Amino acid sequence: MMKMNRNMTYNMSYSRKFNTSISKWFGILTLFIVLFSACKKDEVEIVKVPVEVKDYYPNSGNQGTLVTIEGTGFPASPNAITATFGGAAADVVSATSTAIVLRAPAGGRTGEIVMKVNNETLNIGTYTYQELSVQTISPANGAAGAHIRITGAGFSSTNGPAEVYVNGKLATVVSASDNLLVAEVPEGAGTGPVTVKVDGKEASGQIFKFQVISGIKPASGGKGTHVKITGGGFDEVLAGNFVDFNGKQAMVLEATADYLVVVAPEGVQTGPVSVTINNQKAAGPMFTLVPMPVIETVTPLSGPAGTEMTITGLNFSTFTDENKVTVNGKQLVVLTATSFKLTLSIPGGTGDGKVILNVNDQIVQGPDFKDQGLGIAGLSPDNGLAGTEVTITGTGFNTNASANTVTFNGVTAQVISATATSLVVIAPTALTTGPVKVVNGGQNAISPVNFNRAGVMTLAGGPGKTDLSIRDRGASIAVDSHGNVFVMELTNHVIKKITPQGVVSVFAGTSGQTGNQNGTGTSASFNFSYISGMVIDKQDVLYITDGGNSSVRKITPAGVVSTYAVNLTVPGKLAIDDNGDLYVQTQYSLTKVDKAGVRSVVRGFNGGNEQARPVIIGSFFYYTDNDNLLISRFDLSNGTNQRSWAGDGNFGNSDGPKNQSMLVTPRGYIIDGQGNFYFSDGFSQTTRKINMILNEISTVSRQPARGYKDGGLNEAEFSSRDDMAIDKDGNIYIVDQGNNAIRKMFLK
C-alpha cells in the first residue's frame, strides 16, 4: 500500500512537472507565432513607393555623356534597369532609389530616352546628339543676382556669344569659355531648367530652384511670434532651411516648396528676414519688433451675446486676423482693428473669465468678463463733482428706476430715470474717484473705467479780489515740488507765492517798482515785459526772463535773487531741459543758457510766438508758430524744424489726429510724464490734450460759456486763459487773466 502511494506521489509529481514544461513551451511557441505574425504583418504593410521621374539632365551631348535621371521609387540595383537612347542600348552606370545615371551609347541617335524599371516602361524625354551639352550647374538653387557656374561642352561660337536662360528668362553671362559659363540669375526667373543656346542649338540641364521670399505674415511681433514666409524654392526638409531674423536664427516648424512657418527667435530685433539654402541666401521683407500689447480698457466688462466690445490700449495689429481675443478659450470675432483700438462681437456662452489678448503670439491678460445680460458700456461724462448728472449706457437695466442700485466707488447714487439701455443718475455727495457699479435682479456690473472726481476750483484771486493783480498784463506761473504756485505779476513786477491752501504772499520783488536789484525777497527788483516767462528746475529754483533788463534772473527756494545771464535781446517765455539748461525765446531766435550762465544762439531756429510757454521733451523744443494756428517742433540735436507738428493751419476748434485738428492761439505747454501734452486753447478757452503715443488731440475741459464759475470739467467757466503749469500729482494750474484768478484743475 505504501509502495503504491509512493508511486502515485511520484506520478503526480512528474505529471505536474511535465504539464508545467508543456505550458512553458506552449507559451513560448505562442509568443513566437505572435511575433512572427506581427513581422509578417509589418512586411505586408510596407508601402511601395511608386516609380516617378522628376527631371533628367543633360538633354544633349556626345556619346559617353553621363545623363542623370532624378525621381522616386527606383530600384537600387542597376541590374533591374535597362535603357535605350534613340533605340540604342545604354549602360546603367549607377542606381539609387532617387537617381539613375546612364551613359549615352555609341551609335545612338537623337531621340527618346526609354527606361525599363521592374518591367515598367518609362519615357524620359528627348536626348540630342550634339557637341553642345549642359552637364552640371552649381549652385542648383539661389536668389536673383546669384552667380551660377554651368559646365558642359560646345559653349564657344564664332557667330556670337552663348545665351543662358533660367526657366526661359534670359540671364546675363558674366564669363564664358568652351566648357564653362558663369551667369547671373535674373529677377523673377522662377524655378525651371537652365538652358544654353549657341548657333541655333539648344541644350538644357538640371532644374534650377529659384529662391524668393514674396512675403511674411505677420510682419511684426516679438519673440515667439509664428511667422509664415511665402515664396518659392524652399527646401521641403526642415533642416534644409536656415532662417534668420536680422542675423538671429529662427526655428523652422513647417516646410514646403512654397512656404515656411518659423518662430521669431529670442533677442529678435527689427530687420530683414532671410532664408539660406545650400549656402544660398534670399533676403525678404523687414520684420518689425513691437512691444508687448497693452490693454488699457475693456468695454463692457459684462454683457449678453451680440454686444459689441471695445478694447483700447497699445501695440495692437492693424490686421484683424492678427488679433485674437478669447474668454475661457472661446474666441471673439474681431470686427475692426487699429494699433490702439479693437472692436469685437461677444458670441455668448463664454462663461465668466479673463479677457485674453493674443497679438501675433504676444499674449496679455485683461480684466474679468461676466457672461450675463447686465453690462455697463460707458459713462457720460466720466468725471465730475457731487451733483453731476451722469448717463450710464449698457444692457440689462431695469426700466423701473428704483429697481436699479447704482454706486460710485461704494456710495449710493440717486437714479432719476431708466430704460433697458440707459440710466440717468446724480453723482453722490460723498463722491470719490472709483468704479461705478449697477445691481439689478441679482446681477451686478462694473464700469469699464473709473468715474473721476474732477473739476475746476479757484486757488487764489477772482473778480474783485486784490491779493493778485494779473488782469491787465497776465502772468507766468510755476509749481514747486511742495505744491506751492509762483505767479509772475507782470503789472507789478513781483513774484507772488500761493500755498496749496490758497494763501498769497510776495516772494520776491517790490510791488509796483521796477529796477535791476539782486537780493533776498522784497529787497530785489525786476522790470518785467509783457512776454516775460518763468520755469522751475528739479531743485525748486526759479528762472525768470527779466525783459526790461534783457536778462535771466535766478531765485532760490529761500527767495535769494541773482542775475543768471545778461544781454539777451527781448527775452520771452522759456523752457528747461532735463540737464537744467535753459532755452529762451528771443526776438526771432532761440538762445541757450547753460548751467554756468553761458549763453549761445541755437542755429536753425527762425522764431516763434515769444508770449506762449514752450516745453522740451527729449531733444525736441515745442513752441507756438507765429501764425498762432500750429504747434511746431524744433530738434535741438540737429537743427531741423517741423512747423506743423500739430494743427492743420486752419482757424477753428476740432479734435482728432493731431495733424488734422484745428487750434487757435495754443499756449501754456505742459507735460505729465505719462505721454500726455496739455495746452490751453486761447480761442475756445478749453484745455486740450495731445496723446503723444496715439498722436491724437482731445478736449479735456470744454466750457459752456465765458464767465467765472467753478465746477466739473465741462461746467466750469473761464474769461480769458493765459499760462499753465502742472504739479507732481497731475493737477493743472491755469492763469485766468480776465477773472484775475489762478484756477486749479484736478483730473482725479
C-alpha positions in Angstrom: 0.0 0.0 0.0 2.8 2.4 0.9 4.6 1.4 -2.3 1.5 2.3 -4.3 1.2 5.6 -2.6 4.8 6.4 -3.3 4.3 5.6 -7.0 1.2 7.7 -7.1 3.0 10.6 -5.5 5.9 10.2 -7.9 3.5 10.0 -10.9 1.6 13.1 -9.7 4.8 15.0 -9.2 6.1 14.0 -12.6 2.7 14.9 -14.1 2.9 18.4 -12.6 6.5 18.9 -13.9 5.6 17.6 -17.3 2.5 19.8 -17.5 4.5 22.8 -16.3 7.1 22.2 -19.0 4.4 21.8 -21.7 2.8 25.1 -20.5 6.1 26.9 -20.7 6.9 25.6 -24.2 3.3 26.3 -25.3 3.6 29.9 -24.1 7.0 30.4 -25.9 5.6 28.9 -29.1 2.5 31.2 -28.9 4.7 34.2 -28.4 6.9 33.2 -31.3 3.8 32.8 -33.5 2.5 36.2 -32.4 5.9 37.8 -33.1 6.2 36.0 -36.4 2.7 37.1 -37.4 3.5 40.6 -36.4 6.6 40.5 -38.5 4.7 39.2 -41.4 2.0 41.8 -40.9 4.7 44.5 -40.9 6.1 43.1 -44.1 2.7 43.2 -45.7 2.1 46.8 -44.7 5.3 48.2 -46.2 4.2 50.8 -48.7 5.8 50.6 -52.0 7.0 54.0 -53.3 5.7 54.5 -56.9 8.2 55.0 -59.7 8.2 58.6 -60.8 10.6 60.6 -63.0 11.0 64.3 -61.9 13.9 65.5 -64.0 16.8 64.5 -66.3 19.9 66.2 -67.5 21.7 67.0 -69.7 19.3 66.6 -72.6 22.1 66.7 -75.2 25.8 65.7 -75.7 28.0 63.3 -77.4 28.4 59.6 -76.9 29.7 58.8 -73.4 27.9 61.7 -71.8 26.5 60.8 -68.4 22.8 61.5 -68.1 21.2 61.7 -64.6 17.5 60.8 -64.2 16.0 62.0 -60.9 12.8 60.7 -59.3 11.5 58.3 -56.7 10.8 54.6 -56.4 13.9 53.4 -58.4 15.5 50.1 -57.6 18.9 50.3 -56.0 20.3 47.6 -58.3 21.5 48.6 -61.9 20.6 45.0 -62.9 16.9 45.8 -62.6 17.2 48.7 -65.1 17.6 48.8 -68.8 17.6 51.9 -71.0 17.9 53.0 -74.7 18.8 56.3 -76.4 17.0 56.5 -79.7 16.7 52.7 -79.7 20.4 52.0 -78.9 21.1 50.2 -75.6 22.8 52.3 -72.9 24.9 51.4 -69.9 23.4 51.9 -66.4 26.3 53.4 -64.5 24.7 53.6 -61.1 21.3 53.5 -59.3 19.8 54.6 -56.1 16.1 55.0 -55.1 16.2 58.6 -56.2 18.7 58.8 -59.1 19.9 56.7 -62.0 22.9 57.6 -64.1 23.1 56.4 -67.7 25.9 56.7 -70.3 24.9 57.9 -73.8 25.7 54.9 -76.1 28.0 55.0 -79.1 25.9 54.6 -82.3 22.9 56.2 -80.7 20.9 58.8 -82.4 18.8 61.8 -81.4 15.6 60.5 -79.9 13.7 59.4 -76.9 15.4 58.0 -73.8 13.4 55.0 -72.8 14.0 53.2 -69.5 12.6 50.0 -68.1 12.4 49.6 -64.3 11.0 46.4 -62.9 9.3 45.7 -66.3 7.7 49.2 -66.2 8.5 51.3 -69.3 9.2 55.0 -68.7 9.6 57.6 -71.5 12.2 60.0 -70.0 12.5 62.7 -72.7 14.5 63.6 -75.8 18.3 63.4 -75.9 20.0 65.2 -78.8 23.4 64.0 -80.0 25.4 67.2 -80.5 28.5 68.9 -79.2 26.5 71.4 -77.1 25.7 69.9 -73.7 24.8 71.3 -70.3 26.2 68.8 -67.8 26.1 70.5 -64.3 25.1 73.7 -62.7 26.4 75.0 -59.4 24.7 76.0 -57.2 21.4 74.4 -58.2 19.5 76.9 -56.2 19.7 80.6 -55.4 18.1 84.0 -55.5 18.0 86.7 -58.1 21.6 88.1 -58.6 23.3 84.8 -57.6 26.0 83.6 -60.0 25.7 80.0 -61.3 28.5 78.0 -62.9 27.4 76.0 -65.9 29.7 73.2 -67.1 29.4 71.3 -70.3 30.7 71.4 -73.9 30.3 73.4 -77.1 29.7 76.8 -75.5 32.1 78.6 -77.9 31.0 80.1 -81.2 32.4 82.4 -83.8 29.0 83.7 -84.7 28.0 85.2 -81.3 28.2 84.6 -77.6 26.3 81.8 -75.8 22.9 82.7 -74.3 21.8 81.4 -71.0 18.2 81.1 -69.8 16.8 80.3 -66.4 13.3 78.9 -66.6 13.1 80.6 -70.0 14.2 84.0 -68.7 17.4 85.5 -70.3 20.3 85.7 -67.8 23.4 87.9 -68.0 26.5 85.9 -68.9 29.4 87.1 -66.7 32.2 85.0 -68.2 32.4 82.2 -70.8 34.7 79.5 -72.2 34.1 76.4 -74.3 33.1 74.3 -71.3 32.2 76.8 -68.6 29.7 79.7 -68.4 29.0 81.9 -65.4 25.6 83.6 -65.4 23.7 85.9 -63.1 20.2 84.7 -62.1 17.7 87.2 -63.4 14.9 88.9 -61.4 11.7 86.8 -61.2 13.2 83.9 -63.0 11.3 81.2 -61.1 12.1 77.6 -60.8 13.0 75.8 -64.1 15.7 74.3 -66.3 18.9 76.1 -67.2 19.2 76.3 -71.0 22.1 77.3 -73.2 21.7 78.4 -76.8 24.7 78.5 -79.2 24.5 78.9 -83.0 20.8 77.9 -83.1 21.4 74.9 -81.0 19.9 74.4 -77.6 20.8 72.3 -74.5 19.1 72.1 -71.1 20.5 71.0 -67.8 19.0 70.3 -64.4 16.3 72.3 -62.8 17.4 75.5 -61.0 15.5 76.1 -57.8 14.8 79.9 -57.7 14.7 81.2 -54.2 12.4 84.1 -53.4 10.6 85.5 -50.4 7.4 87.2 -51.6 6.0 88.0 -48.2 5.9 87.4 -44.4 2.9 87.4 -42.2 2.7 88.8 -39.7 5.4 91.4 -40.4 5.6 92.5 -36.8 5.7 90.9 -33.4 8.3 89.7 -30.9 10.0 86.6 -29.5 7.8 83.6 -30.1 5.7 85.1 -33.0 4.9 82.4 -35.6 5.7 83.9 -39.0 4.6 82.4 -42.3 7.2 83.0 -45.1 5.7 82.7 -48.6 7.7 82.5 -51.8 9.4 79.7 -53.6 12.4 77.4 -53.9 12.3 76.4 -50.2 13.7 73.0 -49.1 10.9 70.6 -48.1 13.1 69.2 -45.3 13.0 71.4 -42.2 16.8 71.2 -41.6 17.5 72.3 -45.2 16.3 75.9 -44.5 18.3 78.3 -42.4 16.1 81.2 -41.5 17.3 84.3 -39.7 15.7 87.4 -38.4 18.3 90.2 -38.8 21.0 87.6 -38.2 19.4 85.6 -35.4 18.5 82.0 -36.3 14.8 81.1 -36.1 13.3 77.6 -35.6 11.5 76.2 -38.6 8.2 74.4 -37.8 6.8 73.6 -41.3 8.5 73.5 -44.7 7.1 73.2 -48.2 8.4 74.4 -51.5 6.2 77.4 -51.3 6.1 78.4 -47.7 7.8 78.1 -44.3 6.4 78.5 -40.8 9.1 79.8 -38.4 9.3 81.1 -34.8 10.8 84.6 -34.2 13.9 83.9 -32.0 15.0 85.2 -28.6 16.5 88.7 -29.0 14.8 89.4 -32.3 15.2 93.0 -33.5 13.8 94.9 -36.4 15.4 93.8 -39.6 15.1 91.7 -42.7 14.1 88.0 -42.7 16.3 85.8 -44.8 16.3 82.1 -45.9 19.6 80.3 -46.7 19.5 77.0 -48.5 22.8 75.3 -49.5 24.6 78.5 -48.6 22.5 80.5 -51.0 20.7 83.4 -49.3 17.4 85.0 -50.2 16.6 88.2 -48.4 13.0 89.1 -47.6 10.9 91.9 -46.1 11.6 93.6 -42.8 10.2 92.1 -39.6 9.4 94.9 -37.1 9.9 94.3 -33.4 7.0 95.8 -31.5 6.5 95.9 -27.7 4.0 93.6 -26.0 0.4 94.7 -26.4 -1.1 96.7 -23.5 -4.7 96.6 -22.5 -5.9 99.9 -21.1 -9.7 99.4 -21.0 -12.2 96.7 -21.9 -15.8 97.9 -22.5 -18.1 96.4 -21.4 -16.9 94.0 -18.6 -20.2 92.1 -18.9 -23.0 91.6 -21.4 -25.0 89.2 -23.5 -24.4 87.6 -26.9 -24.2 90.2 -29.7 -22.9 93.0 -27.6 -20.1 95.0 -29.1 -16.9 95.0 -27.0 -14.2 97.6 -27.4 -10.6 97.1 -26.2 -8.3 100.2 -26.1 -4.6 100.1 -25.4 -1.3 100.0 -27.3 0.6 97.9 -29.8 -2.4 96.1 -31.4 -2.1 94.8 -35.0 -4.0 96.8 -37.7 -4.9 93.5 -39.3 -8.0 92.0 -37.7 -6.8 88.4 -38.1 -3.6 89.1 -36.2 -5.5 89.9 -33.0 -7.1 87.0 -31.2 -9.3 87.7 -28.2 -10.7 84.9 -26.0 -12.7 84.4 -22.9 -12.4 81.0 -21.3 -10.8 79.8 -24.6 -13.8 80.9 -26.7 -12.8 83.3 -29.4 -14.5 86.6 -30.0 -14.9 88.0 -33.6 -12.6 91.0 -34.2 -14.6 93.5 -36.3 -12.2 96.4 -36.7 -8.6 97.0 -35.6 -6.2 99.9 -35.2 -2.9 100.0 -33.3 -4.8 101.2 -30.2 -8.4 100.1 -30.5 -10.2 96.8 -31.3 -13.9 96.3 -31.7 -15.3 92.8 -31.2 -18.6 90.9 -31.1 -19.4 88.9 -27.9 -20.5 85.4 -29.0 -22.3 84.5 -25.8 -21.8 81.3 -23.9 -18.2 82.2 -22.9 -18.8 81.9 -19.2 -17.1 84.2 -16.8 -13.3 84.5 -17.2 -10.3 86.7 -18.0 -10.1 88.5 -21.3 -7.0 87.2 -23.1 -5.5 89.1 -26.0 -3.1 87.4 -28.4 -1.4 89.8 -30.9 0.9 87.7 -33.1 1.6 85.3 -30.3 2.3 88.1 -27.8 -0.2 87.3 -25.1 -1.5 89.6 -22.3 -4.3 89.1 -19.8 -7.0 91.7 -19.3 -9.8 92.1 -16.7 -12.6 89.6 -15.8 -15.6 89.4 -18.1 -19.0 88.3 -16.9 -21.2 86.3 -19.3 -24.6 87.9 -18.3 -27.4 90.2 -19.5 -26.4 93.2 -17.4 -23.4 95.3 -18.6 -22.1 98.9 -18.5 -20.8 100.2 -21.8 -20.0 103.8 -20.8 -20.3 106.8 -18.6 -21.1 110.3 -19.9 -19.4 112.3 -18.5 -16.8 110.1 -16.9 -15.8 112.8 -14.5 -17.4 115.5 -12.4 -18.2 116.6 -8.9 -21.0 115.8 -6.5 -24.3 116.6 -8.1 -23.1 116.0 -11.7 -25.7 114.3 -13.8 -24.3 111.1 -15.4 -25.7 108.9 -18.1 -24.8 105.2 -17.8 -25.3 103.3 -21.1 -25.3 99.5 -21.3 -27.7 96.5 -21.4 -30.0 94.7 -19.0 -31.1 97.7 -16.9 -34.5 97.6 -15.2 -36.9 100.1 -16.7 -38.1 100.8 -13.2 -35.6 103.3 -12.0 -35.9 102.3 -8.3 -35.1 98.7 -9.1 -31.5 99.6 -10.1 -29.0 100.2 -7.4 -26.1 102.4 -8.6 -23.0 103.2 -6.5 -20.0 105.5 -7.2 -16.9 103.9 -5.5 -19.3 102.3 -3.0 -21.5 105.4 -2.4 -25.1 105.0 -3.4 -26.4 107.5 -6.1 -29.9 108.6 -7.0 -31.3 107.1 -10.2 -33.5 109.7 -11.9 -34.7 107.7 -15.0 -34.2 104.3 -16.5 -34.5 102.4 -19.8 -33.2 98.9 -20.6 -30.1 100.5 -22.1 -29.5 103.7 -20.1 -29.7 105.1 -16.6 -29.5 108.8 -15.6 -28.1 109.3 -12.1 -26.8 112.0 -9.9 -23.2 111.7 -8.5 -23.5 111.5 -4.7 -22.4 114.0 -2.1 -19.5 111.9 -0.7 -18.1 111.3 -4.2 -14.6 110.0 -4.6 -12.8 108.6 -7.7 -13.6 104.9 -8.4 -15.7 102.5 -10.3 -19.5 102.8 -10.9 -21.5 99.7 -10.1 -25.0 98.7 -11.2 -27.0 96.0 -9.4 -30.2 94.6 -11.0 -32.0 91.3 -10.4 -29.2 89.6 -8.6 -26.6 90.5 -11.3 -24.0 93.3 -10.9 -22.0 95.1 -13.5 -18.8 97.3 -13.1 -18.0 100.3 -15.3 -15.0 99.7 -17.6 -13.4 103.0 -16.4 -13.5 104.8 -13.1 -15.6 107.9 -12.6 -13.1 110.6 -11.7 -13.9 113.2 -9.2 -12.6 116.0 -11.4 -13.3 119.7 -11.9 -12.1 123.3 -11.6 -11.7 125.4 -8.4 -10.3 128.8 -7.8 -7.0 128.6 -5.9 -6.5 132.4 -5.4 -7.8 135.7 -6.7 -11.0 136.2 -8.6 -13.2 139.1 -9.7 -12.9 141.9 -7.2 -10.1 140.3 -5.2 -6.9 142.3 -4.5 -4.5 139.5 -3.5 -3.5 139.1 -7.2 -3.1 141.6 -10.0 -2.9 139.8 -13.3 -5.9 141.1 -15.2 -4.1 143.8 -17.2 -1.0 142.0 -18.5 -1.5 138.4 -17.5 1.1 136.2 -15.7 3.5 133.3 -16.0 3.4 130.6 -13.4 5.4 127.6 -12.0 4.7 125.0 -9.3 7.4 123.6 -6.9 7.6 120.1 -5.5 5.6 121.0 -2.4 2.6 122.3 -4.4 3.3 126.0 -4.0 2.4 128.1 -7.0 4.6 131.0 -8.0 2.9 133.8 -10.0 4.9 136.3 -12.1 2.8 139.5 -11.8 3.8 141.4 -15.0 1.9 144.5 -13.9 3.6 144.9 -10.5 7.0 143.4 -11.3 6.9 140.9 -8.4 6.8 137.1 -7.9 4.0 136.0 -5.6 3.7 132.7 -3.8 0.4 130.8 -3.4 0.4 127.9 -0.9 -1.7 124.8 -1.5 -4.3 126.3 0.9 -4.5 129.4 -1.3 -2.6 131.9 0.9 -0.9 134.6 -1.2 2.3 136.4 -0.3 5.1 138.4 -2.1 8.0 136.1 -2.7 10.5 138.4 -4.5 10.5 142.0 -5.8 8.9 145.2 -4.7 5.3 145.7 -5.8 4.9 148.4 -8.3 8.6 149.3 -8.5 10.9 148.5 -11.4 14.7 148.0 -11.1 17.5 145.6 -11.5 18.5 144.9 -7.9 19.6 141.5 -6.6 18.9 140.5 -3.1 16.5 138.5 -0.9 12.8 138.7 -1.1 11.4 142.2 -1.3 14.9 143.8 -1.4 15.2 142.6 -5.0 13.7 144.4 -8.0 12.7 143.4 -11.6 11.5 145.1 -14.8 9.2 142.6 -16.5 7.9 142.9 -20.1 4.6 141.6 -21.3 6.3 138.4 -22.7 8.5 137.6 -19.6 8.3 134.0 -18.5 9.2 131.6 -15.7 10.3 128.0 -15.2 11.4 125.9 -12.2 14.0 123.2 -12.0 14.2 119.9 -10.0 15.7 121.7 -7.0 12.8 124.2 -6.9 15.0 127.0 -8.3 13.1 129.6 -10.4 14.5 131.1 -13.6 12.7 134.2 -15.0 13.2 136.3 -18.1 13.5 139.9 -17.0 12.6 141.6 -20.3 13.2 145.2 -19.2 16.7 144.3 -18.1 17.5 141.9 -21.0 18.5 139.2 -18.6 17.6 135.9 -17.0 17.3 136.1 -13.2 17.6 133.2 -10.7 15.6 132.8 -7.5 16.4 130.1 -4.9 13.7 128.5 -2.7 14.8 130.9 0.0 14.0 133.9 -2.2 17.6 134.9 -3.0 17.6 136.7 -6.3 20.7 136.8 -8.6 21.5 137.6 -12.2 22.0 134.4 -14.2 22.6 135.6 -17.8 22.7 139.1 -19.5 22.5 140.8 -22.8 19.6 138.8 -24.2 17.6 140.5 -27.0 13.9 140.8 -26.0 13.8 137.6 -23.9 10.3 136.0 -23.8 8.9 132.7 -22.5 11.5 129.9 -21.8 11.8 126.2 -21.3 14.2 124.0 -19.3 15.6 120.6 -20.3 16.4 117.5 -18.2 20.0 118.7 -17.8 19.0 122.1 -16.4 19.9 124.1 -19.5 17.6 126.9 -20.4 16.2 127.8 -23.8 14.9 131.3 -24.1 12.8 132.6 -27.0 14.4 135.8 -28.0 13.4 138.0 -30.9 13.2 135.7 -34.0 15.8 133.4 -32.4 16.4 130.9 -29.6 19.2 131.3 -27.0 20.6 128.6 -24.9 21.8 129.4 -21.4 23.8 126.6 -19.8 24.1 125.8 -16.1 27.1 128.1 -15.9 25.1 131.0 -17.3 26.9 131.0 -20.6 24.6 131.8 -23.5 24.7 130.8 -27.1 22.5 131.1 -30.1 20.7 127.9 -31.3 21.3 127.7 -35.1 18.4 126.9 -37.4 15.6 128.3 -35.2 13.6 131.0 -37.0 11.5 132.2 -34.1 8.0 131.6 -32.7 5.5 133.3 -30.5 7.5 134.5 -27.5 4.3 135.1 -25.5 3.5 131.3 -25.4 5.2 129.0 -23.0 7.3 126.3 -24.8 8.3 122.9 -23.5 11.2 120.5 -24.1 10.7 116.7 -24.4 13.9 114.8 -25.0 15.7 116.7 -27.7 12.6 118.4 -29.1 11.6 122.0 -28.4 7.9 122.6 -28.8 6.7 126.1 -29.4 3.8 128.1 -30.9 4.1 129.1 -34.5 3.9 132.8 -35.3 0.6 132.4 -37.0 -0.9 131.0 -33.7 -2.5 128.2 -35.6 0.1 125.5 -35.2 2.3 123.8 -32.6 5.8 123.5 -34.1 8.7 121.2 -33.1 12.4 122.0 -33.4 15.0 119.3 -33.0 17.8 120.7 -30.7 20.1 117.9 -31.7 20.3 118.6 -35.4 18.6 121.9 -36.0 15.7 120.6 -38.1 12.3 122.2 -37.8 8.8 120.7 -38.2 6.5 123.7 -38.4 3.2 121.8 -38.5 3.8 119.2 -35.8 0.2 119.6 -34.6 -2.7 121.5 -36.1 -3.8 121.7 -39.7 -3.3 125.5 -40.0 -7.0 126.4 -40.2 -8.8 128.7 -37.8 -11.1 126.7 -35.6 -11.5 124.1 -32.9 -11.7 120.4 -33.7 -10.3 117.2 -32.2 -8.8 114.1 -33.9 -5.5 113.1 -35.4 -3.1 115.9 -34.4 -2.3 117.0 -37.9 -6.0 117.2 -38.9 -7.2 119.1 -35.8 -7.8 122.8 -35.6 -6.5 125.0 -32.9 -6.1 128.8 -32.3 -3.6 130.6 -30.0 -2.2 127.5 -28.3 -0.1 128.3 -25.2 0.9 127.1 -21.8 2.5 123.8 -22.9 2.9 121.3 -20.1 3.5 117.5 -19.9 2.5 115.0 -17.3 5.2 112.4 -17.7 2.6 109.8 -18.9 2.8 110.7 -22.6 0.3 113.5 -22.4 0.9 117.0 -23.7 -1.5 119.7 -22.4 -2.1 123.1 -23.8 -4.6 125.9 -23.4 -6.6 126.9 -26.5 -7.0 130.7 -26.2 -9.8 130.9 -28.8 -12.1 128.3 -27.4 -11.0 128.8 -23.8 -10.6 125.0 -23.5 -7.9 122.7 -22.0 -6.8 120.3 -24.7 -4.5 117.2 -24.7 -2.3 115.6 -27.2 -1.7 111.9 -26.6 1.9 111.6 -27.7 1.6 107.8 -28.3 -1.7 107.9 -30.3 -0.9 111.3 -31.9 -4.4 112.4 -31.2 -5.8 115.7 -29.8 -8.8 115.6 -27.4 -10.6 118.2 -25.3 -10.2 117.8 -21.5 -12.5 120.6 -20.4 -14.9 122.4 -22.7 -16.7 125.4 -21.0 -20.3 126.1 -22.0 -19.7 129.9 -22.0 -17.2 132.6 -21.0 -17.6 133.6 -17.4 -16.5 132.8 -13.9 -17.7 129.5 -12.4 -16.1 126.6 -10.6 -17.5 123.1 -11.2 -17.0 120.0 -13.3 -14.6 120.0 -16.3 -17.4 120.8 -18.7 -19.2 123.1 -16.3 -16.5 125.5 -15.2 -16.2 128.8 -16.9 -13.1 131.0 -17.7 -12.9 134.5 -19.0 -9.5 134.6 -20.9 -6.8 132.0 -20.3 -3.1 132.5 -20.3 -0.2 130.4 -18.9 -0.5 126.9 -17.4 1.7 124.8 -15.0 1.4 121.2 -13.7 2.3 119.7 -10.3 3.8 116.3 -9.5 0.3 114.9 -8.8 -1.0 115.9 -12.3 -3.1 118.9 -11.1 -3.1 121.7 -13.7 -2.9 125.4 -12.7 -4.3 128.0 -15.2 -3.9 131.7 -15.3 -7.5 133.1 -15.8 -6.4 136.6 -16.8 -9.9 138.0 -17.4 -11.1 136.9 -13.9 -7.8 137.9 -12.2 -7.6 134.4 -10.8 -5.4 131.3 -10.6 -7.6 128.3 -11.2 -6.8 124.7 -10.2 -7.9 121.8 -12.4 -7.9 118.4 -10.8 -8.3 115.4 -13.1 -8.8 112.6 -10.5 
